[in-house]
Amino acid sequence: MPSALPLGDPAPADGALPADLPVDPAADLGVYVHVPFCRVRCGYCDFNTYTASELRGTRQDAYAATAIAETDLARSVLAEAGALRPASTVFFGGGTPTLLPVADLARMLDAVRDRLGLRAGAEVTVEANPDTVTPESAAGLAAAGVTRLSIGMQSAVPAVLATLDRTHDPARVATAVAAARAAGLDVSLDLIYGTPGESLEDWARSRDAALALEPDHISAYALIVEPGTRLERRIRRGQLAPVDDDVHADMYESADAAFAAAGYDWYEVSNWSRGPGHRSRHNLAYWRGTDWWGIGPGAHSHVAGLRWWNVKHPAAYAQRLAAGESPAAGRERLDAATRRLEEVLLRSRLSEGMPLELASPAGRAAVAGLIADGLVDGASAVGGRVVLTLRGRLLADAVVRALTAE
């Protein structure tokens, strides 16, 4: 089941931002559009997604109109707060956005363009399962203004896909990439490593299959077994072997070496691209802590240190908007200490590094030891930035604990 929403303060029915919020009108604004529909629920997934049998009281074919209603709200709220500015990035995630007709995705993108505006050269990404991409749909997305397709490959090995409850044919990945290329879209491939039962040879097969398709960008995520998922229950019952952290590390190191040899640079612990021009600008905005508005059930937003999140179920989300109310379920205003902690957590994962001044006094004192342990690059630290080494990327959580120690 999807994970629970965080606790927080009540959100006002009109969605208004606090009058004293220190908005920077020059800051970038991202827009995330959550499409919460999937054909089947993957066994490892705890995202806020719903299959047809779980929708109860809402219709997939009405979703675009509901999301557009929140876009109207976003314009009103941001304009009132002096925070309205054109979006630099738009990201359709899910779920499976490409389960919706291209016309619906185009309508939602047009609403962002009309209500909020899009900066020249804005990055517009759509996530897709391989079996939902056709030459016609890719061309339609490109015509609507989409610039980038992020394809959920996950693995090239049928047995690994079966363990993850992924239903696509691995051969469909190449077909989807070809369709995106023909439409002029940038291509990103998403991989998962460390699935129970996956061998180093299996992972090498998936990694090399992804490289053979020559994408512009690759994301490779270590499998996290989330509580309450089908995968977690199967492991708990002894039906699958537990995830092995040492195997995860071996898989990561082999991937980083292979990606580097093929011309891909790491720019975030789990992300590689063919040069800076192909990095995910939308995700970089999250890691750098800039502003974004999240549209859709369960979507989170952040503006100038205020974070809020929408009600989770599509039916409740639609009911709020139909009543002229904000769908926000709660919100929190981050204090300076929390914002600094989050900056360290996120910005330390980037290849550009984290300003050393963000570390606590004890954390700054610990940097020499982190360099000695081979976790942080010494030359960068002398220049005032904390940049993880390859070993540091494997132990990023330990580095963050050291940098934030009191």
N, C-alpha and C positions, 0 to 999 in steps of 0.2 A: 504494500500500500504506500501511497505518497507520504513523505515525512510531514510532521506537524509544523504548523506555522509557529514562529517565535512569539513569546509574550511581548507586550508593549503597552503603550498608552493608547487610549481610545483615539480614533481618527475622526475629525469633524465630517459631518454628512456632506458638506459641500467640497471637501477635499482641500480647503484653503491652507496655504503654507503660513507659518508664523510670520507676523509682521516684521519681526526683528531678525529674520533669517539673513545671514550675510551672503547674499547671492552675488556671484561674479558673472555679469552678463557677457564677459568675453570668454568664459570657459566653454569648452566643447560640451555639446549635448548629444547623448546617444539615445536611441529609441529601441527598446526590446519589445517584440510582439510575440507573445506566447500562444502557440497553437496546441491545445491540450489533447489532441486526438491521436490514437494509435490503433492499428488493426489488431495487434496482440500486445500483451504486456510482457516485456522481456524480464527474465527471471532475476536480473541484477538491478533492475531500475526501481528507484524510489522517487522519481520525478512526479510532478503533478500532472499526470496524464490519465486518459480514460478511453477505454474501448467502447464500442457501440452499446454493449449491455450495461455499462456503468454510467451512462449519461443522465438518465432519470430526469425528465422534465426540461430538457433542452435539446436543440437540434443542431447538427453540424452545419446544415445549410443556412442557418441563421447567424452563424458565428461572426462573419465579416461585419454585418451591420452592428452587432453588439460591440465589437472591438473599435469600430469607427466612432461609436458613441463615447467610448473612453478617450479617443483621440480629441474629440470636441472638448471634453472635460479638461484634458491636459492643456489645450490651448488657453482655455479660460483661466485655469489656476496659475499657469506660468505667466500669463500676461498680467494678471492682477498682482503677482509678486515681483514684477519686473525681471522675471527670469526667462522670458520667451526669447528664443534664438533658433536659427535653423539647425536642424540635426546634421551632425557630421557623419554619423553612422546609423544604420538601421539593421537589426538582426531579427529574422524570423526563426524562432527556435521552438522546441517542443519536447515531447510529442513528435509528430511528423507533419510539418507544415505542408508538404507536397501531397498529403491526402486531400487537401482542399483543391478545388479547381483553380487553375492559374488566374482566372478572372477574379476570384475572391482575393487572392494574394495581391493582385494588381490594384483592386479597389482599396485595400487597406494601405498599400504603399502610397497610392494617390492621396488618401486622406492625410497621411503624415506630410506629404509634400504640400498639400493645400492648406492645412491648418497650422503646421509648425514651420514648414519650409525645409528644404534640403540645401546644404552647402554645395557649391560647385565641386565636383569630384567626390561626392559622398560615397562611402562604401556601403553597399546594400547586400547583405548575405541571407541566403535561405538554406536551412538545413534540409537534408533529404535522405531517405532510405534509397538504396540503389534500385529497388524494384518499382519505385514511383517516378523515375525519371525517364522521359522519352525525348526524342529529338524535337517533337512538337512542344512539349511542356518546357524544355530548356529554352527554346527559341521564344516562347511566350513570356517567360520570366525575364529574359534579356530585353525584350521589347518594352516590358513594363518598367525597366530601370534597374533591375537586379544586376549586380556586378560580380557576384561571387557565389558559388555553390559549395556547400560543405556536406560531403557525402559520408554517411555512416558505414564505413567498410567493416570495421572492428576486427575481422580476421579473414584470411583466405582459406582456412582449414574447416571443412564442413563439420567435423566433430567438435571443434571449439565453438563454432556458431551454434550448434545444437545445445551445448552446455549453457550458453548464454540465452537460449530461446530466441535467437535471431532466425528469421524465416527466409531471408533472401538467398538466392543462388549466388555464390561467389563470382560466377562469370558475369553477373549483372553489373558488377562494379566497373569493369572496363567499358561496358556499353553506356553506362551513365556518364563516365568521364568523357567518352567520345562525343556524346550528345552535348555536354556542357562546353567542350572545346569548340565544337562546330557553331555553337551559339555565341562564342566570344567571351565566355565567362571564365573568371579565375576559378581554380579547382583546389579545394582542400579535402584531404582524406583523414578521417578519424579512425584510430586504431585503439584496441584495448589489449593489454598484455597481462599475463599472470592468471589467466583463467584456470580453475582447477583442472588438472589433467593435461594442460598445455605444456609441451616439452620445449626445450630450447630450439629444437629443429622445427617444430610447428611455428614458433614465433619468427624464426628466420625466414620461413616460407612466406608468412604474411608480410613481414617487413620488406622482403625483396619484391613481392608482388606489388606492393604499394609503390615502391621506387620505380618499378618497370613502367608504371603508368605516368610517370613524370609529372606529378601534381605540383602546383605552385607552393603548397603548404601541407604540412603533416602535423597532426596532433596525435600523440601516443600517451595514453593514460594507463597507469597501473590500476588494475581492477580493485575497487573497494567494495567489500561485502557489507551492504547496508542492513541494519536490523529490520526485521519484518518483511524482507524480500523472500521470494521463493528460493533464490540461491542460498540465502543465509539458512533457511530451514533445511535445505538438502545437506548442507555442510554440517549443521548441528545434529542431524539424524545419522550422520556417517555415510550418506549416499555419495558424497563427494569429498575429496581430500581438502584440508584447509589450505588457504593461500600461503605460499612460502616466501617470506621477505627476501631471503638470499637469492632465490630464483628471480624475483622481481628485479633485484639489483643487477644480476647478470644480464637480464633481458634489456634493461635500460642502457647499460653500458654498450652492449652490442648494437642497439638501435642508434645511439648517439654516434658511434664510430661509423656505421654504415651511412647514416644520413649526412654526416660531415664529408665522407668520401665522395658522396654523390652531389655535393655542392649546396647542401642545406645548412644554414646557420641556426643554432638554438638561440632563441630570444626570450623564452620563458621556459621554466623547468620541463614542461610537457609539450612544447611547441617549437617547430622548426620551419623555416621558410627559405625560399630562394631569393635572398636579399631582402632588405628592409621594405621594399615596395610591395611585398606579398605578405607581410605580417597582418594578422587580424587586428585592424585598428579598433574595432568595437571591443574586443576582449582586452586590448591594451588600456582602453579607457577605464575598464573595471579595475585592472591591476594598479593603475595610477590614481584611482580614487576620484575621477571626475564625475560629472552629473549624468544621470540617465533617467528616463521615464520608462517603466515597465508596464506594458499593456497586456491584459489577459488575466484569467483566474490564477491566483497564486503568484503572480508576477511581483517582483520587488523593484522599488525605485529609490533613487538617492539624489538629493539636491542640497548642496552646501552643508553637509553634515546632518541632514534630516533624512531618515530612511523610513519607508513605509511599505506595506505588503497588502495585496488584495486577498479577498475571500477566495477559498480554494475551488469550490465546485462550480462548474460552468453555469449551472442553473441559478445558484445564489448570485453569482457575478452578473448574469443577465438581469435578474430581478432588481438588483440595486440600480443598475444603469437605467432600466425601464422606468424606475420611480424617480429618476432625476437625481440620484444620489451617487456619491463616490463609492466605488467598490472596495475602498481600503478597509481592511479589518483591524489594523493597528499601526502604530508608528513609534519611532524613538528618535530622540535627538542625541547624537553622539557627543560626549564630552571630549575635551582635548586629549585626555589620556587614552581613551578608547580609539580615537581617530589615529593617534600616533602608533598605538599597538597594531592597528589594522594596516597602516602604511608600512610598518616593518614587515608584517606577515606577507603582504602582497608584493611590495616593491623589491624585497630581497630576492624574489624568484626571477627577476628580470635580468637579462644579460647586461643591460645598461647600469645595473646596480642600484643600490639604495644609498642616499646621502648618509654618511656616518653620523651626522648630527641628530638623526632620528632615533638612534640607539639611546638607551638609558645610560646614565653615567657608568654604572657597573658593566653595561654592555659594551661601551666604548673601551673600557679597560680590558674586556675579555677578547678584543679583536686580535691582539698579539698571539694569544693562545690558539685562536681559530686559524690564524695563518700558520702557526707551527704545526697544527694538526692537519694541515693540507685542505682545510675546508673553505678558506677565503683567500682570494688572490692578493698577495702582498703589495704589488705595485699599485693596484687600484686603491687599496686601503690608504697608502701614502698620499694618494691624490684626493682622499676624502670620500671614497665610495666603497661600499661593501659589495663585492662581486663574488658569487659562488664559483668554486672550482667544480670539476666533474664530481669529485668525492663530496663536495659540499652540497651539490644538487641531490645526491642520494640521501643526505642527512640534513635536508633543509629545515626540518622541524627542530632539530637539535640546535642549529645555528640561530633560529629565531628565539628559542628559549634563552640562549646565551645573550643575545642582543637586547632582550627585554628584561633581563634579570634586575632585581632591585637590590 
